[in-house]
Amino acid sequence: MTQTTAPVKPQRLISLDALRGFTIAAMVIVNDPGSWDHVYWPLLHAKWNGCTLTDLIFPFFLFIVGVSIALAYSKRMEAGAPKKSLYRKILIRSLNIYLLGIFLWLFPQFDFGNIRWVGVLPRIAFVFLACALLFLNTNWKQQIRIGAAILLIYWIWVAYIPVPGVGAPDLSVPEKNWANYFDTLFLPGVMWQKTWDPEGILSTFPSIVSGMIGMLIGKLYLSVKDENKRLVWLYFMGFSMFLAGGLWNWFFPINKNIWTSSYVLYTSGLATLGLATCILVVDMWGYKKWTFLGRVYGANAITSYVLAGVLTLVFYDLKIGGASLNQSFMNGLTQIGFDPKLASMLYAVIYMLIIFVPALILYRRKIFIKV
């Protein structure tokens, strides 16, 4: 990781920084309830098919990764940066993000015989690596063809081709699909769901398309100079993808666990609509004060996520009077009449605000840790 103290450049897209930060804040909230036994359903992932508010968070972040690649690397290529240098930085950054993911899984026991080789940060690393390399070596038309091919091939493969030992795929259950088969056969180490992993091998390919769509939206943003026409295009593209994903859901269910093609379009459409709205409100209308929390989190997004993952063990494992900090919080609020689910959500929000404090210190000191 490298640390810089340069101020944020004025030409940065404030709305994108804010959206990135709000996405990380939402990640912290859904990952750290006061009690997993008491959680409102929108703050949980869909058990299998379907999409909750929580299921939007990860694809939103991958979409933002893609947009950021388009904005950042377009400038570097226009400035004549040698590709060899860019390749080196891309590889190093991807490796750093991946290793941080492994660190979070191992911390604090560091049981190297019990490693989960995939996860949220490893998937971000794979998506960033693939998208950045594609951006440097293909044009937008080629990217559309590649992305469309991945989504169509994945659909046909996962939905219609018989699975060895299973027969016709059954997309209503986790154990009877190609993603499960690949993970069982090829994925080493620990899997999140014992026989399959929501960040497994096969589903990584359509998740890359989530990042690629972000790149294409970023390219669109740069290409259309008139801000009103640009906004119309963003809303049109966002709604079109949202509608296409919803229609595709009839044939290939929206499912985060295996990152279905319909899920890619559905969530990318919503992400595009969200970005367009942020651009309208923040960058065009100038309403920026409400984005402060998002901008702070967004300035050190990965760092904040890692910090939240490390400190949560302290809050869950540190015992005071025989109870952990989260248990003490839950017990205190429920004893005075709070609904357990409300108490659990309040704990998650307070924990997010606790992580906000070090992020704010870094932001105030203009320290931006680039992983």
N, C-alpha and C positions, 0 to 999 in steps of 0.2 A: 504494500500500500504506500502511496505517496501522499504528501500533505502540501497543500498550497495555501498561500495567504493573500492571493490576488482577489480583488473585489469582483463581484458578479458583474459581467459586462452588461451595459445597458441594452444591447440588442437581444439579450436572452428573452425567450418567450415566457413571460411571467406566469401565464395561465398554465403552461405545461409543467413548470416547476411546482406550482400549487397543486395541480392534479396528481403529480407524482407523490408529493408529500401527503396529501389526503389519503391516497391509496395505501401508503405505508402505515399511516395512523390507523386506518381501518384494519389492516393486517394485524397490528398489535392488539386491537380491541377483540377481534374474533379469535385470536390465538390465546388470549389470557383472561378467560372469565373467572369470576370468583369461585365458581364450582361448575364442573362439567355436568353435574347432575341437574343443574338449574340454568338453562340457557334458552332464550327466545328462539323460535325456529328460524327466523331470518339470519340469525348469527351462527347458524350451523350449516355445514355443507349438506346438500341433498344426499340422501343415503345412496341413491343410484341415479336413475334418470330424473331429469328436472333441473331447475336452477333457482337457487335462493340468492339473496343479496350477497352472502358470503362467497358464493360461486363466481361472482363478477370480479372479485378483487384481484386474483392472480392474473387472469387474462388481461385485465386493465393494465396491470404493471408491465406485462410483456408487450402490449401494444405501445405503451409509453417508451419502452426500451427501443422499439422500432422507430418511433417518431424522432427520438433523440439521436439515433444513428444517422437518420437522414439529415437532420439539421447540423449536427456536428461534423460529419465526414464530408458533406457537400462543401462546407467552408474550407476544410483542410485540402480537399482535392482542388478547389479553385485557387487556393494559395500555392499549389504546386508541391505539396508534401509528397515525398517519395513513398511509393507503396510498400517498399521493404520496411521502412520505419513504422508505417501504419500496421502492417502485419504483426510486427514484433509487439507493439503496444496492445493490439487486440488479443493476441495469444496470452500475454502476461496478465491482462485484466481478466480474461476468461478463467485462467488458472487460479488467480487470486479469489475470485468469487466462488469457484468450485471448492477450493480448499477451506474457505470460510464455512461453507455448508457442511463439510466433513467435520470441521472443528465443532460446530454447534451440535452435531449429533453425538460426538464423543464426549463433550464437556458434561460433567466434570470428572467422570470415572476414567475416561480414555481407555475403554475396553476395545482394543484393536481387533479382537476376535469377534466383535459384534457390531460391525460397521454397516450402516445403510449408505450405499454408494450413490443413491439418487435422493432427490428432495427438492425443496423450493429453490434454494440458492444454486444447486447443481443445474436445475432446469434453466434458471435465468442465465447461467454461464453458457450452456449449450445453445440457447436461443440467441444470445448476444453474439457468440462466435459465428454461428451459421449466418445470421442476418448481416453482420458487419462484413464478412467475406463476400457474401452475395452482393451487397451494396457496392463494394469496390470493383466487382468483376462482371456485373450484369447491368443492363438498363431496365427501366421500369416495365417495359413491355415483356421482357424476358422474365422478370420477377412475377408478373401476373400469370404468365404461362406456367411457371414452376409451382407457384402457390396453388393454382387451380388444379394442376395435375396431382399434387399431393393430396388435396382434399377429395378429389374424385376417386383416385386409386384407393385411398384409405377407406372411403365409404364402401366401395365394391368389395374390397378385401375383408373388412371387418364385419360387414352386414350380410354378405352372401356366400363367401367361400367357406366350405366345410372345415371345421377345426379338427385336427387329428385327435382321435379318441373321444370326440364329443359329437361330431356330426354338424348339422346346420347350426350356425351361431344363434344363440338366444340372448338378445340384447336387454332382456328384462332381469337377468341375474349376472352377478360378477364373474362366476366361474366358467361361463360357456362362451368365451369370445377369444379372439386372437391376441388381444393385449395381455390377458391372463396367461395364455399359452406361452407367449414369448417370455414373459417375466419368470414363469415357473421353470422354463427350459434354459434361459440364458442369463438372467439377472443374478449376479452373485450377492452374497451378504444378506442382511436383514431386509425384508420387505414390509412396508407399512401395514398391509393387510394379510400378512403371512404368506399367501400364495400369489399375490399380485400387488402392484404399487401404483397409486394414482399419478406418480411421476416416473412411470416405468419406461421401457425401451420404445415400444411401438408408438405410444401416444406422444412421444417427444416430437415426432415429425409434424403432426398437425399443430402442435404448440409453436413450432418455428413459424408456421404460417401466421399465427397471431402477431408475432413480431414483424413479419414481412408486410402485413397489412398496415401496421403502424408506419413502416418505412414508406409505403406508397402514399399514405395520408400526409406524411411529412414532406414528401416530394411534391404532392399536390399543393400543399401550403406554400412551398417555395416558388412554385411555377406560376401560380395565379397571383399577380401583383395587386389587382384591385381587391381591396379587403371585403367589399360587399359581395362581389362575385365569388371570392374565395369561401366566404361563409355559406353562401348558397350551395356551393359544391360540397362542402363538408356535411351540411345537413342532408343533402340529397344522397350522398354516398353512405352516410350513417344510417339513414332510414332504410335505404335499399338493402344493405347488409342485414340489418335487424329483421326486416320482412323476409328476406331470403332464408335466414337461419330459422325463423319461425315456421316457414313452409317446409323446409327440409326436415324439420323435427317430425313431420308426419311419417317420413320414410327412414330416418336415421336419428333416433332420439337425442335431444340435447342432454349431454352427459359430460360432466367435468372429469369423472374418474378415468374415462378412456379418451377424453378430449376429442369428442366427435366433431365431424366437419360442420354440422349444424351449430354446435356450440361455438366453434371458431367464428362463424359469421354473425351469430346472434350477439355474442359478447363484443366482438369488434365493432359491430354497428352501434351498440350502446356506448362503447368507449369513444367512438368518433363523435357521436351526438354530445357526449359529455365534454369532449375537448372543444367542440364548436361553441357550446354554450359558455364555457370558461373564457374562450377567446372573445366572444361577444361582450360578456359582462366585465371581464378584467382588462383585456387589452384594448378593446374598442370603446367601451363606455367608461373605463377608468376606475371602476369600483375594485380597489385592491386591498383595502384594509382587512376585509373579512378573510382574505387568503393567507394571513400571517402565519397561522399554524401550519398550513400546507407548505408555504415557502420555506419555513424553518426545517420541517421534516424533509422536504424535497432536496434541500441543499446538501444533506448528508444521509441520503435514503438508505443505502445498504448498511452504513455504520449504525444508524438508528435501529434497523431491523436486527442486526447482530447483537447490539446492546440489549434490546428487549428480550432476545432469546437467552442471553446469559443471565440477566438479572431475574428473570422469572423463576429460575431455580432457587434463588435466594428467598423470594417471596413464598414459594411453595414448600421449601425444605427447612427454612430456619424456624425453629420452634421457640415460642415464647409462652411460658405457662402451659406447655403440653400441646399447644396448637400452633400451626403455621400462621403466617401473617394473613394470608387469604382466608383461612378458616376463622381466624379471630375477627376479621372484617365481616365475614358472612354471619357469624354467630351474633355479633353486636347488632347488626341491622335487623336480622330476623327476630331477635328478641324484643325489639321495640316496635315490631309490627310490619316491617317491610316484607313485600312479597319476595321469596327467594330468587326468582328470576330477575326482578328489578335490582336486588342487592348484588347479584352476580354481574349484571351489566354495569352498574355503578362502579364496582371494583375494576372492571376492565377499562372503563373510561378514565378513572383515576390513575390506573397504572400507565395508560397511554400518556397522560399528562406528566407523570413522573419521568418517563423516558424523554418527554419534550424538554425537560430542564437541561440535561447535558447537550441536547441538540441545539437549544437556544444559546447556550454558552459558546458553542462552536460557531454558530451563526453570527453572534455579536462580535466575536473576535475575528470574523472573516476567515475562519479555518474551514476548508472544504476538503474532506478526506476522500481522495479518489481511489477506489479499490481497483 
